[in-house]
């Protein structure tokens, strides 16, 4: 009898070990199967809702085995809805995640819909998250932030991307990240103006955001932690899906341009004091700063694409961009010794010509070829002017070495 008891205990421990390897803590998992054929259903939509107010939390699609998982899931009460074209939507019973618990919903069956309709209107919605060979794609069309807010707000909802209160972007904690627009560098995304530009670009202008954490030579990745590519919504994105897939345009010419200007004033007051051993003030000063900054930039470009077939195209594009900025600092320092004034003017400019010729060919989901040529001519100018005023005399000083 004791021997049988040990066998039962050992079997339970093995089952718990295997179960722990399958279902992680605070995870909700399950499997979707066709009710009639008992075959797993790939690419079925699975949505997680909060049970108290039916608010949508997140969504995913099933894999080849029909499996899905949400991890991690915050504490609370939830239910899921499973759907697929031609099948009835299935809602699971309400379940609760508490502590370190996890929920295995088991096998969920979808039943084929046999309802006869006089007229059918098809509406498609892409998955918010798509994993590709070389990138992660976040489609923002179904995101609530896509109808309001800025690109900076959208990025705060993307895993591994952080945006601080000043608008600085980092990828996996590293601020050395390159941000592209439609796969090309832009003067708007330089270190000086990037934070302001991301706050001013409306989220409605973005079709998707691509995060490339292991970029190839195509993106010139030296010295960067990754690439964030902002794909702008185009007129082609609003065409019916059927016409785009069956009759793709063989030749396409695009022309684009933009102009932006920023003007802001920054003020700063710095107080300093020295004290002796008796805590008596021996020296004190106040330094005032008035900074009047003006930044302007514009871009223009064109792109030609020839499509041979699905996932097979040749493209050529050229763009020119310029960015000029003047930082005019006026300082005034008043101390117990004397009063001085000094001005600092910093003028920076970027001028860039970019030409690219690329060829793309894909064979299935796991093999693709990208080759191309890129000519990048960048000119940068910097003028640093300092003027010191003390009493009735003035003098120009060279910049510090």
C-alpha positions as CSV (number, residue, x, y, z in Angstrom):
1,X,0.0,0.0,0.0
2,X,2.9,2.4,0.9
3,X,4.6,1.6,-2.4
4,X,1.4,2.6,-4.3
5,X,1.2,5.8,-2.3
6,X,4.7,6.8,-3.3
7,X,4.0,6.2,-6.9
8,X,0.9,8.4,-6.8
9,X,2.9,11.2,-5.0
10,X,5.7,10.9,-7.5
11,X,3.3,11.1,-10.4
12,X,1.7,14.3,-9.1
13,X,5.0,15.9,-8.7
14,X,6.0,15.0,-12.3
15,X,2.7,16.4,-13.5
16,X,3.2,19.7,-11.7
17,X,6.7,19.9,-13.1
18,X,5.5,19.4,-16.7
19,X,2.5,21.8,-16.1
20,X,4.9,24.5,-14.8
21,X,7.0,24.2,-17.9
22,X,3.9,24.6,-20.1
23,X,2.0,27.4,-18.3
24,X,4.0,30.2,-16.8
25,X,3.0,32.3,-13.8
26,X,0.2,34.9,-14.4
27,X,-0.4,33.4,-17.9
28,X,-3.7,32.6,-19.7
29,X,-3.4,29.9,-22.3
30,X,-5.5,27.7,-24.4
31,X,-6.1,25.9,-27.7
32,X,-8.7,26.5,-30.4
33,X,-10.0,23.6,-32.4
34,X,-12.7,23.2,-35.2
35,X,-15.7,21.6,-33.6
36,X,-16.6,19.3,-36.5
37,X,-13.1,18.3,-37.9
38,X,-11.3,18.5,-34.5
39,X,-8.4,20.1,-36.3
40,X,-6.4,23.0,-34.8
41,X,-7.2,26.5,-36.1
42,X,-4.3,28.7,-37.1
43,X,-4.6,32.5,-37.2
44,X,-7.8,32.6,-35.1
45,X,-8.4,35.9,-33.3
46,X,-8.3,35.8,-29.5
47,X,-9.2,38.8,-27.4
48,X,-8.8,39.3,-23.7
49,X,-11.5,41.4,-21.9
50,X,-11.8,42.6,-18.4
51,X,-15.0,41.1,-16.9
52,X,-16.1,44.0,-14.7
53,X,-16.6,46.5,-17.6
54,X,-15.9,44.5,-20.8
55,X,-12.9,46.7,-21.6
56,X,-10.5,45.2,-24.3
57,X,-7.1,44.5,-22.7
58,X,-5.0,42.8,-25.5
59,X,-5.3,40.4,-28.4
60,X,-3.3,37.8,-30.3
61,X,-3.7,35.0,-32.9
62,X,-3.2,31.3,-32.6
63,X,-0.2,29.4,-34.0
64,X,-0.1,26.3,-36.2
65,X,-1.1,24.1,-33.3
66,X,-4.1,26.4,-32.5
67,X,-2.4,27.5,-29.3
68,X,-2.5,31.0,-27.8
69,X,-1.1,32.6,-24.6
70,X,-1.3,35.9,-22.8
71,X,1.7,36.6,-20.5
72,X,1.9,38.3,-18.1
73,X,-1.7,39.1,-17.1
74,X,-2.4,41.5,-14.2
75,X,-4.5,40.4,-11.3
76,X,-8.2,40.6,-12.0
77,X,-11.2,38.9,-13.5
78,X,-11.4,38.3,-17.3
79,X,-12.9,36.4,-20.2
80,X,-11.8,35.8,-23.7
81,X,-13.5,35.8,-27.1
82,X,-12.4,33.6,-30.0
83,X,-13.4,34.3,-33.6
84,X,-12.6,33.3,-37.1
85,X,-14.2,34.1,-40.5
86,X,-17.0,31.8,-41.1
87,X,-17.3,30.7,-37.5
88,X,-19.5,31.7,-34.6
89,X,-17.7,33.8,-31.9
90,X,-17.0,31.9,-28.7
91,X,-16.9,33.5,-25.3
92,X,-15.2,31.7,-22.4
93,X,-16.5,31.6,-18.8
94,X,-15.3,34.3,-16.5
95,X,-12.0,33.4,-14.7
96,X,-9.8,35.1,-12.1
97,X,-6.1,35.7,-11.9
98,X,-4.9,36.1,-8.3
99,X,-1.5,35.9,-6.8
100,X,0.9,33.8,-8.9
101,X,-1.9,31.7,-10.4
102,X,-2.3,30.9,-14.1
103,X,-5.2,29.8,-16.1
104,X,-5.3,26.9,-18.7
105,X,-8.5,27.3,-20.6
106,X,-8.0,24.0,-22.3
107,X,-9.5,23.3,-25.7
108,X,-12.0,25.8,-27.0
109,X,-14.2,24.7,-29.9
110,X,-15.4,27.0,-32.7
111,X,-18.6,26.1,-34.6
112,X,-19.0,26.8,-38.3
113,X,-21.6,29.4,-39.0
114,X,-24.4,28.2,-41.3
115,X,-26.5,31.4,-41.3
116,X,-27.6,32.5,-44.8
117,X,-27.0,36.2,-45.5
118,X,-28.5,38.3,-48.3
119,X,-25.6,40.7,-48.3
120,X,-22.1,40.4,-46.7
121,X,-19.9,43.2,-45.7
122,X,-16.3,42.2,-44.9
123,X,-14.3,44.2,-42.5
124,X,-10.7,43.2,-41.7
125,X,-8.5,44.2,-38.8
126,X,-4.9,43.4,-38.7
127,X,-3.3,42.0,-35.6
128,X,-1.7,44.7,-33.4
129,X,1.5,42.7,-33.2
130,X,3.2,40.7,-36.0
131,X,6.5,38.9,-35.7
132,X,8.6,38.8,-38.8
133,X,12.0,37.3,-39.6
134,X,13.9,40.5,-39.0
135,X,11.5,42.8,-37.2
136,X,8.5,43.2,-34.9
137,X,5.6,45.2,-36.5
138,X,3.0,47.1,-34.4
139,X,0.0,48.0,-36.5
140,X,-1.5,51.1,-34.9
141,X,-4.7,51.2,-36.8
142,X,-6.5,49.2,-34.1
143,X,-4.9,51.0,-31.2
144,X,-7.0,53.5,-29.3
145,X,-4.1,56.0,-29.3
146,X,-4.2,56.1,-33.1
147,X,-7.3,58.3,-33.1
148,X,-5.7,60.8,-30.7
149,X,-2.3,61.7,-29.3
150,X,1.1,61.8,-30.9
151,X,3.7,59.4,-32.1
152,X,5.4,59.8,-28.8
153,X,2.3,58.6,-27.1
154,X,2.1,55.6,-29.4
155,X,5.6,54.5,-28.6
156,X,4.9,54.4,-24.9
157,X,2.6,51.4,-25.6
158,X,5.3,49.4,-27.5
159,X,7.2,46.8,-25.5
160,X,11.0,47.4,-25.1
161,X,10.5,51.1,-26.2
162,X,10.7,53.7,-23.5
163,X,9.9,57.4,-23.8
164,X,10.7,59.7,-20.8
165,X,9.0,62.9,-19.7
166,X,11.2,65.0,-21.9
167,X,10.4,62.9,-25.0
168,X,13.8,61.1,-25.2
169,X,13.4,57.6,-26.8
170,X,15.4,54.5,-25.8
171,X,15.2,50.9,-26.9
172,X,15.8,48.3,-24.2
173,X,17.2,51.0,-22.0
174,X,19.7,52.4,-24.6
175,X,19.2,55.8,-26.1
176,X,21.5,55.1,-29.0
177,X,18.6,54.2,-31.3
178,X,18.0,55.3,-34.9
179,X,14.5,56.5,-35.9
180,X,13.6,56.3,-39.6
181,X,10.6,57.6,-41.5
182,X,9.5,55.2,-44.3
183,X,12.8,53.4,-44.0
184,X,14.9,56.5,-44.6
185,X,16.8,58.9,-42.3
186,X,15.3,62.3,-41.7
187,X,16.8,65.5,-40.4
188,X,13.7,65.7,-38.1
189,X,15.0,62.7,-36.2
190,X,18.4,64.1,-35.2
191,X,19.3,64.3,-31.5
192,X,18.4,68.0,-31.3
193,X,14.9,68.0,-32.7
194,X,13.7,64.4,-32.4
195,X,11.8,64.7,-29.1
196,X,9.8,67.7,-30.3
197,X,9.1,66.1,-33.7
198,X,7.7,62.9,-32.2
199,X,5.4,65.0,-30.0
200,X,4.1,67.0,-33.0
201,X,3.5,64.2,-35.5
202,X,-0.1,63.0,-35.1
203,X,-0.7,59.4,-34.4
204,X,-3.3,59.3,-37.3
205,X,-0.4,59.8,-39.8
206,X,1.2,56.5,-38.8
207,X,0.2,53.2,-40.3
208,X,2.6,51.0,-38.4
209,X,5.8,51.1,-36.3
210,X,8.6,48.6,-37.0
211,X,11.1,47.7,-34.3
212,X,14.3,46.1,-35.6
213,X,16.5,45.0,-32.6
214,X,19.0,43.1,-34.8
215,X,19.3,45.3,-37.9
216,X,21.2,44.2,-41.0
217,X,23.7,46.2,-43.0
218,X,20.8,47.7,-45.0
219,X,20.2,50.1,-42.0
220,X,23.8,50.9,-41.2
221,X,23.5,49.7,-37.7
222,X,27.0,50.4,-36.4
223,X,26.9,51.9,-32.9
224,X,23.2,51.8,-32.4
225,X,21.1,49.5,-30.2
226,X,18.3,49.1,-32.8
227,X,16.1,50.7,-35.4
228,X,12.6,52.2,-35.1
229,X,10.9,52.7,-38.4
230,X,7.8,54.9,-38.7
231,X,5.7,53.9,-41.7
232,X,3.5,56.8,-42.8
233,X,-0.1,56.1,-43.8
234,X,-0.4,56.4,-47.6
235,X,-3.3,56.6,-50.0
236,X,-2.6,53.0,-51.1
237,X,-3.3,51.8,-47.5
238,X,-7.0,52.8,-47.9
239,X,-7.7,50.7,-51.0
240,X,-9.7,47.5,-50.7
241,X,-7.5,44.6,-49.7
242,X,-8.9,42.5,-52.6
243,X,-7.7,44.9,-55.3
244,X,-4.3,45.3,-53.8
245,X,-3.6,41.6,-53.6
246,X,-5.0,40.5,-56.9
247,X,-4.2,43.5,-59.0
248,X,-1.2,45.2,-57.5
249,X,0.1,48.4,-59.3
250,X,3.1,47.4,-61.4
251,X,4.6,50.9,-61.5
252,X,4.2,53.5,-58.8
253,X,5.6,57.0,-58.4
254,X,5.4,59.0,-55.2
255,X,6.4,62.6,-54.4
256,X,6.6,64.0,-50.9
257,X,7.7,67.1,-49.1
258,X,7.5,68.8,-45.7
259,X,8.5,72.0,-43.9
260,X,8.7,72.7,-40.2
261,X,9.7,75.5,-38.0
262,X,10.2,75.8,-34.3
263,X,10.7,78.8,-32.1
264,X,11.0,78.8,-28.3
265,X,12.5,80.7,-25.5
266,X,14.4,79.1,-22.6
267,X,15.2,81.0,-19.4
268,X,17.4,79.8,-16.5
269,X,18.6,81.4,-13.2
270,X,21.5,79.9,-11.2
271,X,22.4,81.1,-7.7
272,X,25.8,80.3,-6.2
273,X,27.4,81.1,-2.8
274,X,30.6,80.3,-0.9
275,X,30.7,80.1,2.9
276,X,33.7,80.0,5.3
277,X,34.1,77.8,8.4
278,X,31.7,79.9,10.4
279,X,29.0,79.5,7.7
280,X,29.4,83.2,6.7
281,X,28.8,84.1,3.1
282,X,32.1,85.2,1.5
283,X,31.0,85.2,-2.1
284,X,27.6,85.0,-3.9
285,X,26.5,85.4,-7.5
286,X,23.4,85.1,-9.7
287,X,23.6,84.1,-13.3
288,X,20.7,84.7,-15.7
289,X,20.2,83.0,-19.0
290,X,17.9,84.0,-21.8
291,X,18.0,81.7,-24.8
292,X,16.1,82.5,-28.0
293,X,16.2,79.5,-30.3
294,X,14.9,79.1,-33.9
295,X,15.0,75.9,-35.9
296,X,13.7,75.4,-39.4
297,X,13.9,72.4,-41.8
298,X,12.4,71.0,-45.0
299,X,12.5,67.8,-46.9
300,X,11.6,66.8,-50.5
301,X,11.8,63.5,-52.2
302,X,10.5,61.1,-54.8
303,X,10.3,57.3,-55.1
304,X,9.7,54.9,-58.0
305,X,8.7,51.2,-57.4
306,X,8.2,48.5,-60.0
307,X,6.4,45.4,-58.8
308,X,7.1,42.1,-60.5
309,X,4.6,40.2,-58.3
310,X,3.8,39.5,-54.7
311,X,6.9,40.1,-52.4
312,X,9.0,40.9,-55.5
313,X,9.9,44.5,-56.4
314,X,12.6,47.0,-57.5
315,X,12.6,50.5,-56.0
316,X,14.6,53.7,-56.4
317,X,14.3,56.8,-54.3
318,X,16.0,60.2,-53.8
319,X,15.5,62.7,-51.1
320,X,17.0,66.0,-50.0
321,X,16.7,67.5,-46.5
322,X,18.1,70.5,-44.6
323,X,17.9,71.6,-41.0
324,X,19.2,74.9,-39.7
325,X,19.1,76.0,-36.1
326,X,20.3,79.1,-34.2
327,X,20.8,79.1,-30.4
328,X,21.2,82.7,-29.1
329,X,22.2,82.7,-25.4
330,X,22.4,86.0,-23.5
331,X,23.9,85.7,-20.0
332,X,24.2,88.2,-17.2
333,X,26.1,87.5,-14.1
334,X,26.0,89.6,-10.9
335,X,28.3,88.8,-8.1
336,X,29.9,90.4,-5.0
337,X,33.0,91.1,-7.1
338,X,31.6,92.6,-10.3
339,X,28.9,92.3,-13.0
340,X,29.5,90.7,-16.4
341,X,27.6,90.0,-19.5
342,X,28.4,87.5,-22.3
343,X,26.6,86.2,-25.3
344,X,26.9,82.8,-27.0
345,X,25.6,82.1,-30.5
346,X,25.6,78.5,-31.8
347,X,24.5,77.9,-35.4
348,X,24.2,74.4,-36.7
349,X,23.1,73.1,-40.1
350,X,22.6,69.7,-41.7
351,X,22.3,69.2,-45.5
352,X,21.7,65.6,-46.7
353,X,21.3,64.0,-50.2
354,X,20.2,60.4,-50.1
355,X,19.8,58.0,-53.1
356,X,18.9,54.4,-52.8
357,X,18.3,51.5,-55.2
358,X,16.9,48.3,-53.7
359,X,15.8,44.9,-54.9
360,X,13.5,42.7,-52.7
361,X,12.5,39.1,-53.3
362,X,10.8,36.7,-50.9
363,X,10.3,33.0,-51.1
364,X,7.7,32.0,-48.5
365,X,7.7,33.2,-44.9
366,X,11.3,32.1,-43.9
367,X,13.5,33.1,-46.8
368,X,14.0,36.5,-48.5
369,X,16.7,38.5,-50.4
370,X,17.4,42.2,-50.0
371,X,20.2,43.8,-52.0
372,X,20.8,47.5,-52.9
373,X,23.0,50.5,-53.2
374,X,22.9,53.7,-51.1
375,X,24.6,57.0,-51.6
376,X,24.5,59.2,-48.5
377,X,26.1,62.7,-48.7
378,X,25.8,64.6,-45.5
379,X,27.2,68.1,-44.8
380,X,27.2,69.6,-41.3
381,X,28.1,73.2,-40.4
382,X,28.8,74.6,-37.0
383,X,29.5,78.2,-36.1
384,X,30.3,79.0,-32.5
385,X,30.5,82.8,-31.5
386,X,31.2,84.1,-28.0
387,X,31.2,87.8,-26.9
388,X,32.2,88.9,-23.4
389,X,31.2,92.3,-22.0
390,X,32.7,93.6,-18.8
391,X,32.2,97.2,-17.7
392,X,32.6,99.4,-20.7
393,X,34.9,97.0,-22.6
394,X,34.1,94.1,-24.8
395,X,36.0,91.4,-26.6
396,X,35.4,88.4,-28.7
397,X,36.8,85.2,-27.3
398,X,37.5,82.0,-29.3
399,X,35.5,78.9,-28.3
400,X,37.1,76.7,-25.7
401,X,39.3,73.9,-27.1
